[in-house]
Amino acid sequence: MTQTQSDLAIHRLRPGDDARFDAMLDLFAEAFDDPDNYAAARPGQAYRNDLLARGDVVALVAVTGADVVGALVAYELRKFEQERSEFYIYDLAVAEAWRRCGIATAIITALKEIATARGGAVIYVQADHGDDPAIALYTKLGTREDVMHFDLPLD
């Protein structure tokens, strides 16, 4: 069966959206093959509600029927050098059966609307070498910059 976007809706998660929050984490755990980070120690109700109430945290889900078929988490970074913000896409995933149907583009388009309304200047995202579908998507939607990423341990 070919999937279509006919009944697709993009929702921004808000406090109390527990079922969709859990479905988003389930999707990330499966898509990234990382249940330890996305399923093992989920945040409690107060933490979730606080996070989702923040204007600078954007959690979007693509829903068809009752199913979450795509999700994005982005963070707004307010800049010091100018009165503007940049939005960083931290996680973006689409359920395997729904890939190549325009879901990721639809979610990013919804993020663009939010970023524009909040005075955003740009949205940026990382892609891993070898993740050809992500690289193709982001190349279609934006300009590639080759940078290096470093994790600095806190201990």
LUMNUPA-560988 format. One record per residue (C-alpha): x negated, y, z; residue in one letter. Coordinates in nm, 2 decimals, m for minus. Layout:
<recs>
x|y|z|residu
X|Y|Z|A
...
</recs>
This chain:
<recs>
x|y|z|residu
0.00|0.00|0.00|M
m0.13|0.35|m0.09|T
m0.11|0.60|0.20|Q
0.04|0.94|0.13|T
0.06|1.27|0.32|Q
0.44|1.31|0.27|S
0.52|1.31|0.64|D
0.18|1.41|0.77|L
0.17|1.68|1.04|A
m0.13|1.85|1.21|I
m0.08|1.92|1.58|H
m0.31|2.10|1.82|R
m0.32|1.91|2.15|L
m0.20|2.10|2.45|R
m0.18|2.01|2.82|P
0.04|1.71|2.87|G
m0.02|1.56|2.52|D
m0.15|1.24|2.69|D
m0.04|0.98|2.44|A
m0.19|1.17|2.15|R
m0.51|1.25|2.35|F
m0.55|0.88|2.42|D
m0.48|0.79|2.06|A
m0.74|1.05|1.95|M
m1.00|0.89|2.17|L
m0.90|0.54|2.05|D
m0.95|0.66|1.69|L
m1.29|0.81|1.77|F
m1.40|0.49|1.95|A
m1.31|0.27|1.65|E
m1.43|0.51|1.38|A
m1.77|0.57|1.55|F
m1.80|0.21|1.68|D
m1.86|0.37|2.03|D
m1.61|0.24|2.29|P
m1.86|0.31|2.57|D
m1.83|0.69|2.52|N
m1.47|0.72|2.40|Y
m1.29|0.45|2.60|A
m1.48|0.34|2.91|A
m1.44|0.65|3.14|A
m1.17|0.87|3.01|R
m1.11|1.20|3.18|P
m0.84|1.24|3.44|G
m0.52|1.44|3.40|Q
m0.65|1.76|3.56|A
m0.96|1.76|3.34|Y
m0.76|1.69|3.02|R
m0.51|1.96|3.09|N
m0.78|2.22|3.18|D
m0.97|2.13|2.86|L
m0.67|2.15|2.64|L
m0.55|2.48|2.79|A
m0.87|2.65|2.69|R
m0.85|2.87|2.38|G
m1.21|2.79|2.28|D
m1.15|2.41|2.27|V
m0.96|2.29|1.96|V
m0.83|1.93|1.95|A
m0.63|1.86|1.64|L
m0.46|1.54|1.54|V
m0.31|1.43|1.21|A
0.01|1.24|1.27|V
0.24|1.04|1.05|T
0.54|0.90|1.22|G
0.42|0.82|1.57|A
0.07|0.73|1.46|D
m0.24|0.95|1.50|V
m0.43|0.89|1.17|V
m0.69|1.16|1.20|G
m0.85|1.38|1.47|A
m1.09|1.67|1.51|L
m1.25|1.83|1.81|V
m1.42|2.17|1.77|A
m1.56|2.43|2.00|Y
m1.57|2.80|1.96|E
m1.90|2.96|2.03|L
m1.88|3.33|2.10|R
m2.19|3.51|1.97|K
m2.40|3.78|2.13|F
m2.55|3.95|1.83|E
m2.21|4.05|1.69|Q
m1.84|4.04|1.79|E
m1.77|3.71|1.63|R
m1.74|3.34|1.69|S
m1.86|3.03|1.52|E
m1.67|2.70|1.54|F
m1.86|2.38|1.57|Y
m1.69|2.05|1.46|I
m1.80|1.80|1.72|Y
m1.60|1.50|1.62|D
m1.39|1.43|1.31|L
m1.25|1.09|1.22|A
m0.98|0.94|1.00|V
m0.83|0.60|1.04|A
m0.98|0.36|0.79|E
m0.64|0.29|0.61|A
m0.60|0.67|0.56|W
m0.94|0.76|0.43|R
m0.97|0.94|0.09|R
m0.62|1.07|0.13|C
m0.70|1.43|0.21|G
m0.65|1.39|0.59|I
m0.99|1.53|0.69|A
m0.95|1.83|0.45|T
m0.60|1.90|0.60|A
m0.74|1.89|0.95|I
m1.03|2.12|0.86|I
m0.79|2.36|0.68|T
m0.59|2.38|1.01|A
m0.91|2.45|1.20|L
m0.99|2.73|0.95|K
m0.66|2.90|1.03|E
m0.72|2.88|1.40|I
m1.08|3.01|1.36|A
m0.97|3.30|1.14|T
m0.70|3.40|1.40|A
m0.97|3.40|1.67|R
m1.22|3.61|1.47|G
m1.43|3.32|1.36|G
m1.71|3.39|1.10|A
m1.79|3.03|1.01|V
m1.73|2.66|1.09|I
m2.03|2.43|1.10|Y
m2.07|2.06|1.13|V
m2.35|1.80|1.14|Q
m2.37|1.49|0.93|A
m2.61|1.20|0.98|D
m2.84|1.09|0.70|H
m2.67|0.79|0.53|G
m2.32|0.90|0.62|D
m2.24|0.95|0.25|D
m1.86|1.00|0.29|P
m1.91|1.28|0.54|A
m2.18|1.44|0.34|I
m1.96|1.43|0.03|A
m1.67|1.59|0.22|L
m1.88|1.87|0.37|Y
m2.06|1.94|0.04|T
m1.72|1.98|m0.12|K
m1.60|2.22|0.15|L
m1.91|2.42|0.23|G
m2.28|2.50|0.19|T
m2.54|2.25|0.30|R
m2.83|2.36|0.53|E
m3.11|2.13|0.61|D
m3.19|2.16|0.98|V
m3.33|1.95|1.25|M
m3.14|1.85|1.56|H
m3.30|1.79|1.90|F
m3.15|1.65|2.22|D
m3.32|1.80|2.53|L
m3.29|1.58|2.84|P
m3.18|1.74|3.16|L
m3.40|1.53|3.39|D
</recs>
